[in-house]
Amino acid sequence: MARRRGPSKYQRAVQEPPRDVTRLAYGGARKQVRRGTEWLVREIPAHRAEKAYRCPDCAVDIPAGQAHIVAWSAEHLFGDEAALQQRRHYHAHCWRLP
């Protein structure tokens, strides 16, 4: 007895809600509000973490090869370029603290 096939990829595409493409506009970063300020946040996986940084929250080094968060202000007074130059690297658990 033949098995019934599920919906085709075209039928699934019609059924699914449209995807949020705003992350593409910010190079894969997502917007988040933290402590009343809007930030653009990107997660850096361990295999892409090539340099050591100092976390601004706990003042402890983030060694090379450790996954972490990069964040920069979405509301910078001098525009996006200035905000990118002032981006900061946080431990993932430090970023999640309120």
Secondary structure, DSSP 8 states (H G I E B T S, - for coil): --------HHHHHHHS-----HHHHTTT-EEEEETTEEEEEEEE-GGG--S-EE-TTT--EE-TT--EEEEEESS-TT-HHHHHHT-EEE-HHHHH--
